[in-house]
Amino acid sequence: MDRQILTKVQKTPSHRDDDVQKQSRGPQSAEHPLLNLQRSIGNQAALRLMRSANIQTKLQVSDADDEFEQEADRVAATVMRAPDPQAKSEDEHEGILQGKPEGDKGLQVSQEMQSQFEGPRGGGRQLPESLRAYFEPRHGGTLRWLDGARRGLTIQRQPGTDYGLASAASRNKYVDKAIQLWNMQKSMKVEAFVDALMNEIKADLLSQGVPELKWHIKRGLGVDGSFDSKNWVVEIDPNKFSERKVTTVADLTLPEIENIVGTLYHESRHTDQDVLIIRMLLDQKKSVKEIHQETNIPEPIINKVKTTKFKTPLDKANVAHANLMFAVMYGEHKELLAFIMDNKQAIEGLEKLAGASNADDLKRAQPQVKKLAEWAKNVLEPKVKKLAAGKNLGPQEAELKNDLGELGQVTPKLLAAFDTALKMKNPTKDDLEDLQDLTNEWLKKLDEAYRHLEGEKDAFAVEDLVKKEFEKQAAAKAKPAPTKKK
Ligand SMILES: [Zn+2]
């Protein structure tokens, strides 16, 4: 629902990451994607990805210099050595990527994907799309455009998620529009660009039975995008589109445009999801009032869904997907999302704490840390206990148990480090290194848990597909006559 943490976590590299950067930065500012991967998603997640298929031996990336490669190898070795406590539960749940069972653990990579990075076509220049999906949002400018046309890759999405904006037709129409605007309307104001894209999405959604789509563009909102289901409005902050000040389309880099295109689609996707949830609840013979009480979605929206004739009834897979979303958005596992949605400021404060370098920074973070401590004590800890005692947990619950368990383990360490730091006299940046690292770790755990929630998993998957399509078309436009590589 709210992409805030996602975008922010990665902008605050920890000390250790700084060290890696210092050692490894070549003459170009581009970084080796392996370093990015490890930094972005952490050792465990990187491990899971790399264990899948033969990524660790086959991953080849552009013409990075030797120093780069060595550093990447070192990171890869570290990552591969790390224990993987999540491997089991990862095995049990359905990843976004599925296909031919390969090896023992982790996400499974389809045959098609295997051939992509083993085959001669790539010539060692292509990264598998699954990995690129992890790199892209985080490292806007650093990832090079790939030479030549990239083959389209189908990511098999989870069952029951092929509705609304997830369809290829919707995606292609939207990306066509985005490419057209980006090419023809460089002097367009960023706000107008957003309006044009949102209008495109709106027309599509309405044609598919979503009652309404509203959006609100406001600089200084603090998050790049967010969907507020209570008011049924997508909120967008153009100040978050770039680190620089941007006014027109021409001010944006291509990766920034790609991110905007993806963000708007992601947030709008949440309306699709809510409509699915409403339909499921209506099918259960719940009244409009009851549904409103359970979800806080405005009654007029629910009413309209009720009177809409949808082309196809929900199938079993749709219902299963809707149930999982309901549980983490409005139901018995809504705690995490509720915390994130209700505590944007506290989370923002913690993000700043990750860069704390003096006593003033600590003082500023104090109220936010206090909020976190209260939430941990009153909500997180009891929740972890409850999940741990639970029997017959479904895959989402097992994952949540794992994710919240890890978050619950980092939290007291973070709080203790904060207390220690508070007692220091005039602490320097170096004195606060532990605190910074723990804060980053905490944010990363929060981000991971958040991305695993059914609704976010789906929205990020749909977003990634749009970004890839955009990238493909943009690359085709930018290089009308691709030269053949030897
Ligand atoms: Zn979302």
Residues whose N, C-alpha, C, O or C-beta is under 5 A from the ligand:
A	BS01	ZN	M1 D2 E456 A459
